[in-house]
Structures are given as structure tokens and as C-alpha cells.
Amino acid sequence: MARRSIVWVKDDPLGAEFADVSIGRGRLTATGLAIGSRPTGYRLDYKLETLAG
């Protein structure tokens, strides 16, 4: 299984995101956190899981 941590920043509107991604045979899992400034300040926590199929 491969595992990566990914971070990126955007300028307009201001924001950033962090994702911890695991890729395995027929499967992908990502958990992350996004923050942004528009339309109002926000924080989004997420988890994504796929299955073979």
C-alpha cells in the first residue's frame, strides 16, 4: 500500500487543504482538512473511501 500526504494553498480566494492518501490494490482512502475564506470562513473535514468494483 502506498501512502502520501499532500498539501496545497490557493490564493483567490485564500484557502488551503491537507490530505492523507492511501492507495492499495483496488482501493483508495483519503482523509483531509480544507479551510477557506469565501463565501465565509469555513473548515471542512472529510473522509473518502473507494472499493474495488
Secondary structure, 3 states (H helix, E strand, C coil): CEEEEEEEEECCCCEEEEEEEEEECCEEEEEEEEEECCCCCEEEEEEEECCCC
